[in-house]
Amino acid sequence: MLSVKEIVKSRLKQALTQDADAPYTEETLHMTSMRTGVPTEFPALNVDSIGETSTGEDLERTQQNAIISTVELKAYTETAVEEACEILDAAGDVMIAMGYSIIHGPEDVSDTRHIMLARFRRTFGDEDIKNLGGN
């Protein structure tokens, strides 16, 4: 089966915390991939793949030719919603650089903490996935 979720999570972590021009470090931005709950360390960016549905099957339906990847990002802070916006903006730039489009948000979904949410979508063919992993 085709999948990009681990590549996307890795690319986000690298671009946001490890590259020479990264806006954060691993100590200043905690990356998570929880399905539910709230991170224990802040600020945090949660990266969740919420679907990789098949598309473009061959006529015999013997192989998966492409998937539609949907990723949800949630930025959490304990200080201010503006900080969550900055984190989500930086992460959104990385997603757009990977060819994703914004399909929802950014939206303030704060409760007792400051939380910003956005969803992104992109169609990947088999060759796209190979090229994304090799960049």
Secondary structure, 3 states (H helix, E strand, C coil): CCCCHHHHHHHHHHHHHHCCCCCCCCCCCEEECCCCCCCCCCCEEEEEEEEEEEECCCCCCCCCCEEEEEEEEEEEECCCHHHHHHHHHHHHHHHHHCCCEEEEEEEECCCCCEEEEEEEEEEEEHHHHHHHHHC
